[in-house]
């Protein structure tokens, strides 16, 4: 097995933030939902680069035990507790990542955190004497994978989770208005250290030799390595904010082909390359997965929904953060090597959080 010179436990030290050290030390950075996957990496980035102060407001404990002292247990649906925590911290910059992110809900009402939570964080910021910059994380699922929106308010959500994120965006625009400086971001399919389903499942399937590529399909995806996502968050907040303010951006890397990516993952694990399977066989397997999900298995290996996502191109060539932040610093080979090392080594904590 080969590894990148970057290590999983320090890869975020490889590329510095956009602010000079002195300027970063004056920033008080608040991240809601930093016990989740992207938030864990974003919090670690500012921790290792010695931001003036960093805090995590989340109802769940941190995935990374080194973040325990930076965590305060706060449910974003509790407006009073959230306001008290924000007031006590007095942030200069806020990344609002906290949300319910699974696809298990049946209605928008199941995702109250994605509407009430946004209302509450904006109300808490409005109460501060000096209003910080705000970046609110939405999702690419405000639109179906095959739908290309014409504007940032053109929506086609495929499920209740996507509908709830439409509400997140609508509330942000309405509640912030011109009085709170804001940016909306839509992370695409992000992967890397501290990730969970479904992309950790993809890596594990390749590792175990269980991933079957659909025939001769050449599928291209605008996925994103979490280190590059952190770079985009940082550059939007502390570099490009004046140009990006009041707008919506997708967070993604350059499009890549799925099979070479899977082959790169297999090579990093030291296992055989993925095999190809007839598409019809995968359709049948997806139907079986649908049936298993209907009787209570929440996460079968393959469903028709996952198969459709796997075989449908998802190329983001509009509203890209890269237009302002530049390309991410981590190459695909570096990103795969870091992620594989993290999986092989095993994190100290792999708690499932939202």
C-alpha positions as CSV (number, residue, x, y, z in Angstrom):
1,X,0.0,0.0,0.0
2,X,1.3,3.5,-0.9
3,X,0.6,6.7,0.9
4,X,0.9,10.4,0.1
5,X,3.6,12.4,1.9
6,X,0.6,14.0,3.6
7,X,-0.7,12.2,6.6
8,X,-4.3,11.9,7.6
9,X,-3.7,13.4,11.0
10,X,-2.0,16.5,9.7
11,X,-3.0,17.0,6.1
12,X,-4.9,20.2,7.0
13,X,-1.5,21.8,7.9
14,X,-0.3,21.5,4.3
15,X,-2.0,24.5,2.9
16,X,-2.4,27.7,5.0
17,X,-5.5,29.8,5.3
18,X,-5.9,32.9,3.2
19,X,-5.5,35.3,6.2
20,X,-2.0,36.1,7.5
21,X,-1.4,34.7,11.0
22,X,-1.8,38.1,12.7
23,X,-5.2,38.7,11.0
24,X,-6.4,35.2,11.7
25,X,-5.7,35.6,15.4
26,X,-8.2,38.5,15.5
27,X,-11.0,36.3,14.2
28,X,-13.5,34.5,16.5
29,X,-14.9,31.7,14.3
30,X,-18.2,30.0,15.2
31,X,-19.2,26.8,13.5
32,X,-22.6,25.3,14.1
33,X,-22.6,21.5,13.4
34,X,-18.8,21.1,13.7
35,X,-19.4,17.6,15.1
36,X,-20.4,16.5,11.6
37,X,-18.2,15.5,8.8
38,X,-17.4,18.8,7.0
39,X,-17.5,20.7,10.2
40,X,-15.0,18.5,11.9
41,X,-12.5,19.2,9.2
42,X,-13.3,22.9,9.1
43,X,-12.9,23.2,12.8
44,X,-9.6,21.3,12.8
45,X,-8.3,23.6,10.0
46,X,-8.8,26.8,12.1
47,X,-7.6,25.0,15.3
48,X,-4.3,23.9,13.8
49,X,-3.7,27.3,12.2
50,X,-4.4,29.1,15.5
51,X,-7.4,31.2,14.8
52,X,-8.1,33.7,17.7
53,X,-11.0,31.6,19.0
54,X,-13.0,28.7,17.5
55,X,-16.2,27.2,18.8
56,X,-18.5,24.4,17.9
57,X,-22.2,24.5,18.7
58,X,-23.8,21.1,18.1
59,X,-26.3,18.8,19.9
60,X,-23.9,15.9,19.3
61,X,-20.4,15.4,20.7
62,X,-17.5,15.9,18.4
63,X,-16.3,13.1,16.2
64,X,-12.7,14.2,16.8
65,X,-12.0,13.9,20.6
66,X,-9.4,16.7,20.3
67,X,-12.3,19.1,19.7
68,X,-14.1,18.3,23.0
69,X,-13.0,21.5,24.7
70,X,-14.2,23.6,21.8
71,X,-17.7,22.0,21.9
72,X,-20.9,23.3,23.5
73,X,-24.0,21.1,23.5
74,X,-26.6,23.3,21.8
75,X,-29.6,22.2,19.7
76,X,-30.1,24.8,17.0
77,X,-33.9,24.3,17.3
78,X,-33.7,25.8,20.8
79,X,-33.7,29.5,20.0
80,X,-33.0,30.7,23.6
81,X,-30.0,28.4,24.2
82,X,-28.6,29.2,20.7
83,X,-28.9,32.9,21.3
84,X,-27.2,32.7,24.7
85,X,-24.3,30.7,23.2
86,X,-23.8,33.0,20.3
87,X,-24.0,36.1,22.5
88,X,-21.4,34.7,24.9
89,X,-19.0,33.9,22.1
90,X,-19.3,37.1,20.1
91,X,-18.2,35.7,16.8
92,X,-16.7,37.7,13.9
93,X,-17.5,34.9,11.4
94,X,-20.2,32.2,11.4
95,X,-20.3,29.0,9.4
96,X,-23.8,27.5,9.8
97,X,-23.4,23.8,9.0
98,X,-25.8,22.3,11.6
99,X,-28.6,20.4,10.0
100,X,-30.4,17.1,9.7
101,X,-28.8,15.6,6.6
102,X,-30.1,12.1,6.2
103,X,-32.7,11.0,3.6
104,X,-34.9,9.0,6.1
105,X,-37.5,11.7,6.6
106,X,-40.8,11.5,4.8
107,X,-41.9,15.2,5.0
108,X,-40.3,18.6,5.3
109,X,-41.6,18.7,8.9
110,X,-39.2,15.9,9.7
111,X,-36.3,18.3,9.0
112,X,-37.2,21.2,11.4
113,X,-33.6,21.8,12.1
114,X,-33.1,22.9,8.5
115,X,-35.8,25.7,8.8
116,X,-36.2,26.6,12.5
117,X,-32.4,26.2,13.0
118,X,-31.7,28.8,10.2
119,X,-34.2,31.2,11.6
120,X,-32.7,30.8,15.0
121,X,-29.1,31.4,14.0
122,X,-30.0,34.5,12.0
123,X,-32.0,35.9,15.0
124,X,-29.1,35.2,17.3
125,X,-26.7,37.1,14.9
126,X,-29.1,40.0,14.6
127,X,-29.0,40.4,18.4
128,X,-25.2,41.0,18.4
129,X,-23.9,44.5,18.6
130,X,-21.6,43.8,15.6
131,X,-23.0,41.5,13.0
132,X,-20.5,38.9,11.7
133,X,-20.2,37.5,8.2
134,X,-22.4,34.4,7.7
135,X,-22.0,31.4,5.4
136,X,-25.0,29.0,5.4
137,X,-24.6,25.5,4.1
138,X,-27.4,24.2,1.9
139,X,-27.2,21.1,-0.3
140,X,-27.0,20.2,-4.0
141,X,-30.2,18.3,-3.4
142,X,-32.3,21.5,-3.7
143,X,-32.2,20.2,-7.3
144,X,-32.5,16.7,-8.7
145,X,-29.2,15.3,-9.9
146,X,-30.3,15.7,-13.6
147,X,-31.7,19.2,-13.2
148,X,-29.6,22.3,-14.1
149,X,-31.1,25.3,-12.4
150,X,-31.2,28.5,-14.4
151,X,-30.9,30.8,-11.4
152,X,-30.1,30.3,-7.7
153,X,-33.8,30.3,-6.9
154,X,-34.7,27.8,-9.5
155,X,-35.4,24.6,-7.5
156,X,-36.4,20.9,-8.3
157,X,-35.8,19.0,-5.0
158,X,-36.1,15.2,-5.4
159,X,-37.1,14.5,-1.7
160,X,-38.1,15.9,1.6
161,X,-34.5,16.6,2.6
162,X,-34.0,18.7,-0.5
163,X,-37.3,20.5,0.1
164,X,-36.1,21.4,3.6
165,X,-32.9,22.8,2.2
166,X,-34.9,25.0,-0.2
167,X,-36.5,26.4,3.0
168,X,-33.0,26.9,4.4
169,X,-32.1,29.1,1.4
170,X,-35.4,31.0,1.3
171,X,-35.2,31.8,5.0
172,X,-31.6,32.9,4.7
173,X,-32.4,35.4,1.9
174,X,-35.5,36.7,3.6
175,X,-34.2,36.9,7.2
176,X,-30.8,38.3,6.5
177,X,-31.9,40.8,3.9
178,X,-29.4,43.6,3.6
179,X,-28.6,43.8,7.3
180,X,-26.6,40.6,7.8
181,X,-23.8,39.8,5.2
182,X,-24.4,36.3,3.9
183,X,-23.4,33.7,1.4
184,X,-25.2,30.4,0.6
185,X,-23.2,27.3,-0.4
186,X,-24.3,24.0,-1.8
187,X,-21.7,21.3,-1.1
188,X,-22.0,18.5,-3.6
189,X,-20.9,15.0,-2.8
190,X,-18.1,15.5,-0.4
191,X,-15.7,12.8,0.8
192,X,-12.6,12.4,3.0
193,X,-11.5,11.9,6.6
194,X,-14.3,11.7,9.1
195,X,-16.9,11.0,6.4
196,X,-19.8,8.6,6.8
197,X,-22.5,7.1,4.5
198,X,-22.8,7.0,1.6
199,X,-19.3,7.8,0.4
200,X,-17.5,5.9,3.2
201,X,-19.6,2.9,2.0
202,X,-18.3,3.5,-1.5
203,X,-14.7,3.4,-0.3
204,X,-15.4,0.3,1.8
205,X,-17.1,-1.5,-1.1
206,X,-14.0,-0.8,-3.3
207,X,-11.7,-2.0,-0.4
208,X,-13.7,-5.3,0.0
209,X,-13.9,-5.9,-3.8
210,X,-17.7,-5.4,-3.7
211,X,-18.0,-2.4,-6.0
212,X,-19.3,-3.4,-9.4
213,X,-19.0,-0.7,-12.1
214,X,-22.0,-0.5,-14.4
215,X,-20.8,-2.0,-17.7
216,X,-18.9,0.3,-19.9
217,X,-20.6,3.4,-18.5
218,X,-18.4,6.5,-18.4
219,X,-19.9,8.6,-15.6
220,X,-18.6,12.0,-14.6
221,X,-19.2,13.6,-11.2
222,X,-18.5,16.9,-9.6
223,X,-17.6,15.4,-6.2
224,X,-15.4,17.2,-3.7
225,X,-12.6,16.2,-1.3
226,X,-13.2,17.7,2.1
227,X,-9.8,19.4,2.2
228,X,-10.7,21.3,-0.9
229,X,-14.1,22.1,0.5
230,X,-12.4,23.6,3.6
231,X,-10.2,25.7,1.3
232,X,-13.4,27.0,-0.5
233,X,-15.1,27.8,2.8
234,X,-12.0,29.7,4.0
235,X,-11.5,31.7,0.8
236,X,-15.2,32.6,0.6
237,X,-15.3,33.8,4.2
238,X,-12.0,35.6,4.4
239,X,-11.0,36.4,0.8
240,X,-13.9,36.6,-1.7
241,X,-16.7,37.6,0.6
242,X,-17.2,41.1,-0.8
243,X,-17.7,39.6,-4.3
244,X,-19.7,36.6,-3.2
245,X,-22.0,38.3,-0.6
246,X,-25.7,37.7,-1.3
247,X,-25.0,34.9,-3.8
248,X,-25.2,31.1,-3.9
249,X,-22.3,28.8,-4.9
250,X,-21.7,25.1,-5.4
251,X,-18.7,23.6,-3.5
252,X,-17.1,20.9,-5.7
253,X,-13.9,19.8,-7.3
254,X,-13.4,19.6,-11.0
255,X,-15.5,16.8,-12.6
256,X,-13.9,13.3,-12.4
257,X,-14.8,10.0,-14.0
258,X,-16.1,7.4,-11.4
259,X,-14.2,4.3,-12.6
260,X,-10.7,5.8,-12.6
261,X,-11.5,7.3,-9.2
262,X,-12.6,3.9,-7.9
263,X,-9.5,2.3,-9.4
264,X,-7.3,4.9,-7.6
265,X,-9.0,4.0,-4.4
266,X,-8.4,0.3,-5.0
267,X,-4.7,0.9,-5.8
268,X,-4.3,2.9,-2.5
269,X,-5.8,0.0,-0.5
270,X,-3.6,-2.5,-2.4
271,X,-6.6,-4.5,-3.8
272,X,-7.7,-5.4,-7.3
273,X,-9.4,-2.9,-9.5
274,X,-13.2,-2.8,-9.5
275,X,-15.0,-5.3,-11.8
276,X,-17.7,-4.4,-14.3
277,X,-21.2,-5.8,-14.1
278,X,-24.1,-5.8,-16.6
279,X,-26.4,-2.8,-16.0
280,X,-29.4,-5.1,-15.9
281,X,-27.9,-7.1,-13.0
282,X,-27.5,-3.9,-11.0
283,X,-31.0,-2.8,-11.8
284,X,-32.2,-6.1,-10.3
285,X,-30.0,-5.6,-7.2
286,X,-31.3,-2.1,-6.8
287,X,-34.9,-3.4,-6.8
288,X,-33.9,-5.9,-4.2
289,X,-32.5,-3.1,-2.1
290,X,-35.7,-1.2,-2.5
291,X,-37.6,-4.1,-1.1
292,X,-35.2,-4.5,1.8
293,X,-35.6,-0.8,2.6
294,X,-39.4,-1.1,2.5
295,X,-39.2,-3.8,5.3
296,X,-37.0,-1.8,7.5
297,X,-33.3,-2.0,6.4
298,X,-32.4,1.7,6.3
299,X,-29.1,1.3,4.4
300,X,-29.0,-1.6,2.0
301,X,-25.9,-1.8,-0.2
302,X,-27.8,-0.7,-3.4
303,X,-31.1,0.8,-4.1
304,X,-32.7,2.2,-7.3
305,X,-32.1,5.7,-6.0
306,X,-28.4,5.0,-5.5
307,X,-28.0,3.3,-8.8
308,X,-29.6,6.3,-10.6
309,X,-27.1,8.6,-8.8
310,X,-24.2,6.3,-9.7
311,X,-25.1,6.1,-13.4
312,X,-26.2,9.7,-13.9
313,X,-23.6,12.4,-14.8
314,X,-23.5,15.2,-12.2
315,X,-21.3,17.9,-13.6
316,X,-21.6,21.3,-12.0
317,X,-20.6,24.0,-14.5
318,X,-22.7,26.9,-13.0
319,X,-22.5,28.9,-9.8
320,X,-19.1,27.4,-8.9
321,X,-17.2,28.6,-5.9
322,X,-14.0,27.8,-7.8
323,X,-14.7,30.8,-10.0
324,X,-13.8,32.9,-6.9
325,X,-11.6,30.6,-4.8
326,X,-9.6,28.9,-7.5
327,X,-9.1,25.2,-7.7
328,X,-8.6,23.2,-4.5
329,X,-5.0,22.6,-3.4
330,X,-5.3,18.8,-3.0
331,X,-4.9,16.5,-6.0
332,X,-7.1,13.5,-6.4
333,X,-4.2,11.2,-5.6
334,X,-3.3,13.1,-2.5
335,X,-6.9,13.1,-1.4
336,X,-7.4,9.4,-2.0
337,X,-4.2,8.5,-0.2
338,X,-5.1,10.7,2.9
339,X,-8.6,9.2,3.0
340,X,-7.4,5.6,2.7
341,X,-4.8,6.1,5.4
342,X,-7.5,7.5,7.7
343,X,-9.7,4.5,7.1
344,X,-6.9,2.0,7.5
345,X,-5.5,3.7,10.6
346,X,-8.9,4.1,12.1
347,X,-10.0,7.3,13.7
348,X,-10.2,7.5,17.5
349,X,-13.9,8.3,17.3
350,X,-16.3,7.5,14.5
351,X,-19.5,8.6,16.1
352,X,-22.5,9.0,13.8
353,X,-23.6,12.6,14.0
354,X,-25.8,14.9,12.0
